[in-house]
């Protein structure tokens, strides 16, 4: 109950800060409040306020920088493997955002071409039974909406990339310090996680290869499939890096 009360208070502070003018004092009060949170709560706030809803409506840059700093400062409260899991979470989210951004850019490119194509315009206004001027006006509105969406997703992607780079820098420093049994245990832990993720991915892949099963596939499974691919990429990179450093140590 106390935790919920604290979370509600911080949410109110954040909303008050975003809706008001940029106030240094409010930001300092918010900074002190965020210091009292656990890292999982900070990550949830980061995910919330880097969503399209908030980035589209408010200037969240100072808030996101504050949340990012608070998360990095608390990485020492996690085990190294959990820090890598956190990095993977941000990595996978950025992949989804990047897919949306690329999709929007492709649509913008096609629409920009179509709106300058007289034959395309003629066929559409005939089919829709509207004037050329009205059709062009509608197209421009759609273009503006996709341009705005692309701009927002780019901003979100930049926020995610920034915190990924900071977490990755932290991980690299910690990995360099691993020695002996600690390094061996860590490699084994990564191997286990890598193998478990690979098995789950294989199960989903077999399901997607079967058209009948794919038709019945829950959308959540499709999301899991993409998340697992991202997880495997990261685990494999760190595992290879560690195995290479271990090999160099033995030589």
Steps between C-alpha positions, in 0.01 A plus 500: 500500500790729593679421172186584301466827689861591419451408133182709479678798655781478245254464212326817620835681523591393145163597353518835680849562363404407142182707496667807648784711367858371522569550869846418640367480856232248400765293323718498813205391716428226245865391504489450878175305468642271228800416719262324740378258231628152414653454155201297373268792578736741323505278192118490495493881516756520220290270282186701580639845426681397182170377357347672196226648719741710707775575247236626257331724759777631728864606503628197694873539429604625846279240671640215288858612570419502871343153488793368297754635752299352789494157332875502425579603859309196630651236271729389783191371681462233230713198415691532172276243330194704604662815359540315168133399518415867552711595199320234295163643603597844368668343195185309405280803553723706272471228231120530509519880488746482212263271306219755548728784392614318186137413417395865535789616282408248229137617506615863480718420203219320314241768581734781393552326168127430452394857569720617211376230263218640282385156381473375859309815605262468204417138581446575870275804457289305254471207739428719805283743303664809649676802353871505436541786750322305775703187426828697516389663825423161656835362384685794654324442831603133492856595409514744791372232741760245385775766506409583862488131593843447342643798689365371833624143445844638409506695828397188696764296320766758593400483867523119495834499320644743754410289802612184317843655441530597867399153622734339247791715622423384856487133391828525309679637807359223721585226249860619475534451876376139497766244586538129576200325650286811474558514124441124464173519695385798296570325166308193620208720601497668159522161326197373692296809417610485136402133466160551671418796275613302192272206589200729545579675172525164322156399633347824372681471167357151445154639579541785251624262231164323518240722332206346684668551838603852403136595437424407862809666645437749776639849417690482830695203357599711200631764738682232703658375179649841421605553862675163510691577180627819658587320824700234317697761304605674822576183698707364211701822469586510870568128512740520204671803651553317829616179335750697293635682805522169688692347208741796500550458876593133453750590222 
